[in-house]
Amino acid sequence: MRIAVDAMGGDYAPQEIVAGALLARAQLGVEIVLVGDAQAVARELRKLNAAQLVEIIDAPEQVRMDEEPTAVRRKRKSSIVITMDLVKQGKADAAVAAGNTGAAMAAALLQIGRLGGIDRPAIGALLPTLKLGKRVLLLDAGANTDCRARFLEQFALMGALYSRYALGVERPQVGLLNIGEERGKGNETVAEAYELIHKNPNIPFAGNCEGRDVMTGQFDVVVCDGFVGNILLKFAEGVGLVALQILKEELPRGFTGKIGTAVMQDNLRQVKQRMDYAAYGGGLLLGINGVCIIAHGSSKAEGILSAIRLAKEAVDNRVLERILQQSGSN
């Protein structure tokens, strides 16, 4: 499997991107193509004694975090555009990019295009739940701030298929994020979406999902528009950081706290791992005619490794083909 990685996207590019790509090459057995400033990328590879292990494709331009997504139209030689173009040309099986989410989505639409039967692509982000080993797929996590009811229905279908075939959930429970459990709750768009999803035989719909239930493990897929989804995602990340900091500050207090903390080091590492959003690798851009993972802009090496793992899982499980089969029949 050959995966193209935008080496210039994110807060810690190219150092952490290159390091994460090398971890993926070693642990997952995938071939990596790094796209970016060739000299900068080569320099990082030399630091890690890996100059001959990874192919580099030069990209003289990059789209910064503060630029508008439309920058991809004038920056045709940017790393994000070239990364997506490799998938379009069949020279890579998947693309991974951290950094400017809007630019990544725009480049994917421009270079790769949408799947037939899908009006809008959505970012599917994985979050931890109270149930050990279980993740919940939240979509849309930021691609579409304004949605029509049929978009939410399509998100529900894509999420169910991804959860089933890539995450191994036999019958995913799909919930529609709302202000109450009862049918008819919410604004006009959400109420209409409820009826569309409820009537779709290809979606295992479990009803409305309130905000407090998103991470309980009750639902496998939670659907909402990108405005709400992005706020919810970042709020969850913030809560995780606060909880970890509180544990770090409060557990060692006093003599017994210091002893207890020393004894529980392995348990605390497990707590951190379960709550660390970077470990979930960002989100799959569902609805694009190719596999594209948008990683967190703050991703370090482990986060990039996780993002590449998500890409590999999506390719291995033929998620695109399955979404196309179902969406084309509706």
C-alpha positions as CSV (number, residue, x, y, z in Angstrom):
1,M,0.0,0.0,0.0
2,R,1.3,3.5,-0.9
3,I,0.2,6.5,1.1
4,A,1.0,10.1,0.3
5,V,1.6,12.4,3.2
6,D,1.6,16.2,3.2
7,A,4.9,16.8,5.0
8,M,4.3,20.6,5.4
9,G,0.9,20.7,7.1
10,G,0.4,21.1,10.8
11,D,2.0,22.9,13.7
12,Y,5.0,20.6,13.9
13,A,5.8,20.1,10.2
14,P,8.0,18.8,8.8
15,Q,9.8,17.2,11.8
16,E,6.9,15.4,13.4
17,I,5.3,14.5,10.1
18,V,8.4,12.8,8.9
19,A,8.9,11.0,12.2
20,G,5.3,9.7,12.2
21,A,5.6,8.6,8.6
22,L,8.7,6.6,9.4
23,L,6.9,5.0,12.4
24,A,4.1,4.0,10.0
25,R,6.5,2.5,7.5
26,A,8.1,0.4,10.2
27,Q,4.9,-0.7,12.1
28,L,2.3,-0.9,9.4
29,G,4.4,-2.1,6.4
30,V,3.2,0.6,4.1
31,E,5.1,2.6,1.5
32,I,5.2,6.3,2.3
33,V,5.6,9.3,-0.1
34,L,6.4,12.6,1.6
35,V,5.2,15.7,-0.3
36,G,6.8,19.1,0.5
37,D,9.9,21.2,0.5
38,A,12.3,18.6,-0.7
39,Q,15.3,20.1,1.0
40,A,13.5,20.4,4.4
41,V,12.1,16.9,4.2
42,A,15.4,15.4,3.2
43,R,17.1,17.1,6.1
44,E,14.7,15.6,8.6
45,L,15.1,12.2,7.1
46,R,18.9,12.5,7.4
47,K,18.5,13.3,11.1
48,L,16.7,10.0,11.5
49,N,19.2,8.1,9.4
50,A,16.4,7.3,6.9
51,A,17.4,9.3,3.8
52,Q,17.0,6.3,1.5
53,L,13.9,4.8,3.0
54,V,11.2,7.2,1.8
55,E,10.4,8.8,-1.5
56,I,10.1,12.6,-1.6
57,I,8.1,14.6,-4.1
58,D,9.0,18.3,-4.1
59,A,6.3,20.9,-3.6
60,P,7.6,24.4,-3.7
61,E,4.4,26.0,-2.2
62,Q,2.3,25.4,0.9
63,V,-1.0,26.5,2.2
64,R,-0.6,28.1,5.7
65,M,-3.1,27.6,8.6
66,D,-4.3,31.2,8.3
67,E,-5.1,31.1,4.6
68,E,-8.5,30.6,3.1
69,P,-9.4,27.2,1.5
70,T,-9.6,28.9,-1.9
71,A,-5.8,29.3,-1.7
72,V,-5.5,25.8,-3.3
73,R,-6.8,27.2,-6.6
74,R,-3.9,29.5,-7.0
75,K,-1.3,27.4,-5.2
76,R,-1.4,24.5,-7.6
77,K,2.1,23.4,-6.6
78,S,1.4,23.4,-2.9
79,S,2.0,20.2,-0.9
80,I,-1.7,19.6,-0.1
81,V,-2.7,19.9,-3.8
82,I,0.1,17.6,-5.0
83,T,-0.7,15.1,-2.2
84,M,-4.3,14.8,-3.3
85,D,-3.4,14.7,-7.0
86,L,-1.3,11.5,-6.3
87,V,-4.5,9.8,-5.2
88,K,-6.4,11.1,-8.2
89,Q,-3.7,9.7,-10.6
90,G,-3.7,6.4,-8.8
91,K,-0.1,6.9,-7.7
92,A,-1.1,6.6,-4.0
93,D,-3.8,4.6,-2.4
94,A,-4.6,7.2,0.2
95,A,-3.7,10.8,1.3
96,V,-2.9,12.0,4.9
97,A,-2.7,15.7,5.7
98,A,-2.5,17.7,8.9
99,G,-3.0,21.5,9.2
100,N,-5.5,23.6,7.3
101,T,-8.7,21.5,7.3
102,G,-10.6,23.7,4.9
103,A,-7.7,23.7,2.4
104,A,-7.4,19.9,2.7
105,M,-11.1,19.5,2.0
106,A,-11.0,22.0,-0.9
107,A,-7.9,20.2,-2.4
108,A,-9.6,16.8,-2.1
109,L,-12.8,18.1,-3.8
110,L,-10.8,19.9,-6.5
111,Q,-8.4,17.1,-7.3
112,I,-10.2,13.9,-6.4
113,G,-13.9,14.8,-6.5
114,R,-17.0,13.5,-4.7
115,L,-18.4,10.0,-4.7
116,G,-21.5,9.6,-6.9
117,G,-24.7,9.9,-4.9
118,I,-23.1,12.1,-2.2
119,D,-23.9,15.8,-2.1
120,R,-21.4,16.9,0.5
121,P,-18.4,15.1,2.0
122,A,-18.1,15.0,5.8
123,I,-15.2,14.6,8.3
124,G,-15.6,11.6,10.5
125,A,-13.7,11.9,13.8
126,L,-13.3,9.1,16.3
127,L,-13.7,9.8,20.0
128,P,-13.2,7.6,23.0
129,T,-16.1,6.3,25.0
130,L,-16.8,5.0,28.5
131,K,-16.7,1.4,27.1
132,L,-13.1,0.1,26.9
133,G,-11.9,-0.3,23.4
134,K,-15.0,1.2,21.8
135,R,-14.9,4.4,19.7
136,V,-17.7,6.6,18.5
137,L,-17.6,8.1,15.0
138,L,-18.7,11.8,15.0
139,L,-19.6,13.3,11.6
140,D,-19.6,16.0,10.4
141,A,-16.7,17.2,12.5
142,G,-16.2,20.5,10.5
143,A,-16.5,20.2,6.7
144,N,-20.0,21.7,6.4
145,T,-21.2,24.4,8.7
146,D,-24.6,24.6,7.1
147,C,-26.5,21.4,6.2
148,R,-29.7,20.3,4.6
149,A,-31.6,17.4,6.0
150,R,-30.6,15.1,3.2
151,F,-26.9,15.8,3.9
152,L,-27.4,14.6,7.4
153,E,-29.1,11.4,6.0
154,Q,-26.1,10.8,3.8
155,F,-23.7,11.4,6.7
156,A,-25.6,8.8,8.7
157,L,-25.4,6.3,5.8
158,M,-21.6,6.9,5.3
159,G,-21.0,6.7,9.0
160,A,-22.8,3.4,9.4
161,L,-20.9,1.8,6.5
162,Y,-17.6,3.1,7.8
163,S,-18.3,1.9,11.3
164,R,-19.4,-1.5,10.1
165,Y,-16.7,-2.3,7.5
166,A,-13.7,-0.3,8.8
167,L,-14.3,-0.4,12.6
168,G,-15.8,-3.9,12.7
169,V,-19.2,-3.0,14.3
170,E,-21.6,-5.6,13.0
171,R,-24.7,-3.4,13.4
172,P,-23.7,0.2,14.3
173,Q,-26.2,2.2,16.3
174,V,-26.6,5.6,14.6
175,G,-27.8,8.6,16.6
176,L,-28.8,12.1,15.5
177,L,-27.4,14.8,17.8
178,N,-30.3,16.7,19.2
179,I,-31.5,18.7,22.3
180,G,-33.7,15.8,23.4
181,E,-34.4,12.1,22.9
182,E,-38.0,12.6,21.7
183,R,-39.0,12.4,18.1
184,G,-39.8,15.9,16.7
185,K,-37.2,17.7,18.9
186,G,-34.7,20.2,17.5
187,N,-34.8,22.7,14.7
188,E,-36.6,22.2,11.3
189,T,-33.6,20.7,9.6
190,V,-32.8,18.2,12.3
191,A,-36.5,17.2,12.7
192,E,-36.7,16.6,8.9
193,A,-33.4,14.7,9.0
194,Y,-34.8,12.4,11.7
195,E,-37.6,11.3,9.4
196,L,-35.3,10.7,6.5
197,I,-32.9,8.7,8.5
198,H,-35.7,6.8,10.2
199,K,-37.2,5.7,6.9
200,N,-33.9,4.7,5.3
201,P,-33.6,0.9,5.5
202,N,-29.8,1.0,5.1
203,I,-29.3,3.0,8.3
204,P,-29.6,1.2,11.7
205,F,-31.1,4.3,13.3
206,A,-31.2,4.4,17.1
207,G,-32.9,7.8,17.5
208,N,-31.8,11.1,18.9
209,C,-28.6,11.4,20.8
210,E,-28.2,14.1,23.5
211,G,-24.9,15.7,24.1
212,R,-24.2,13.9,27.3
213,D,-24.7,10.5,25.5
214,V,-22.1,11.1,22.7
215,M,-19.3,9.4,24.6
216,T,-21.1,6.9,26.7
217,G,-20.8,4.1,24.2
218,Q,-24.5,3.9,23.6
219,F,-24.0,5.0,20.0
220,D,-21.5,3.9,17.4
221,V,-22.1,6.9,15.1
222,V,-23.4,10.4,16.0
223,V,-24.5,12.7,13.2
224,C,-24.7,16.5,13.2
225,D,-23.8,19.5,11.0
226,G,-20.1,20.5,10.8
227,F,-20.7,23.7,12.9
228,V,-22.0,21.8,15.9
229,G,-19.7,18.8,15.3
230,N,-16.5,20.9,15.3
231,I,-17.4,22.7,18.5
232,L,-18.3,19.4,20.1
233,L,-15.0,17.8,19.0
234,K,-12.8,20.6,20.3
235,F,-14.8,20.8,23.5
236,A,-14.2,17.1,24.1
237,E,-10.5,17.5,23.4
238,G,-10.4,20.4,25.9
239,V,-12.2,18.4,28.5
240,G,-9.7,15.6,28.1
241,L,-6.8,18.0,28.5
242,V,-8.3,19.5,31.6
243,A,-9.1,16.1,33.2
244,L,-5.5,15.0,32.6
245,Q,-4.1,18.1,34.1
246,I,-6.3,17.8,37.2
247,L,-5.2,14.2,37.7
248,K,-1.5,15.3,37.3
249,E,-1.9,18.1,39.9
250,E,-4.2,16.4,42.4
251,L,-3.1,12.8,42.6
252,P,0.4,13.4,44.0
253,R,-0.8,15.7,46.8
254,G,0.4,14.6,50.3
255,F,2.5,11.6,51.3
256,T,-0.1,8.9,50.5
257,G,-0.8,10.6,47.1
258,K,2.9,10.5,46.1
259,I,3.1,6.8,47.0
260,G,-0.2,6.0,45.3
261,T,0.8,7.9,42.1
262,A,4.1,6.0,42.0
263,V,2.3,2.7,42.3
264,M,-0.3,3.6,39.7
265,Q,2.1,4.8,36.9
266,D,1.0,2.1,34.5
267,N,-2.7,2.8,35.2
268,L,-2.2,6.5,34.7
269,R,-0.5,5.9,31.3
270,Q,-3.6,3.9,30.3
271,V,-5.8,6.7,31.4
272,K,-3.8,9.2,29.3
273,Q,-3.9,6.9,26.3
274,R,-7.6,6.5,26.4
275,M,-8.2,10.3,26.8
276,D,-5.6,11.5,24.3
277,Y,-7.4,12.7,21.2
278,A,-4.2,12.6,19.1
279,A,-4.1,8.8,19.5
280,Y,-7.3,8.6,17.3
281,G,-5.5,10.1,14.3
282,G,-7.9,12.8,13.1
283,G,-10.8,12.0,10.7
284,L,-11.6,10.3,7.4
285,L,-13.0,12.6,4.8
286,L,-16.1,10.6,3.8
287,G,-17.8,11.2,0.5
288,I,-14.6,11.8,-1.5
289,N,-13.7,9.5,-4.4
290,G,-10.5,8.5,-2.6
291,V,-9.2,7.8,0.9
292,C,-8.2,11.0,2.6
293,I,-7.4,11.4,6.3
294,I,-7.3,14.9,7.8
295,A,-5.1,14.7,10.9
296,H,-5.2,17.2,13.8
297,G,-3.1,20.3,13.1
298,S,-1.3,19.7,16.4
299,S,-0.4,16.1,15.6
300,K,3.0,14.9,16.6
301,A,4.6,11.6,15.4
302,E,2.2,9.3,17.2
303,G,-0.8,11.2,15.8
304,I,0.5,10.9,12.2
305,L,1.1,7.2,12.8
306,S,-2.5,6.9,13.9
307,A,-3.8,8.9,10.9
308,I,-1.9,6.6,8.5
309,R,-3.3,3.6,10.3
310,L,-6.8,5.0,9.7
311,A,-6.0,5.4,6.0
312,K,-4.7,1.8,5.8
313,E,-7.9,0.5,7.5
314,A,-10.1,2.4,5.1
315,V,-8.3,1.0,2.0
316,D,-8.0,-2.6,3.4
317,N,-11.8,-2.7,4.1
318,R,-12.8,-1.1,0.8
319,V,-14.9,1.6,2.5
320,L,-15.2,3.7,-0.7
321,E,-16.6,0.9,-2.7
322,R,-19.2,0.1,-0.1
323,I,-20.3,3.7,0.3
324,L,-20.6,4.0,-3.4
325,Q,-22.7,0.8,-3.7
326,Q,-25.1,2.0,-1.0
327,S,-25.3,5.7,-1.9
328,G,-25.8,4.8,-5.6
329,S,-28.9,2.7,-4.7
330,N,-30.7,5.4,-2.8
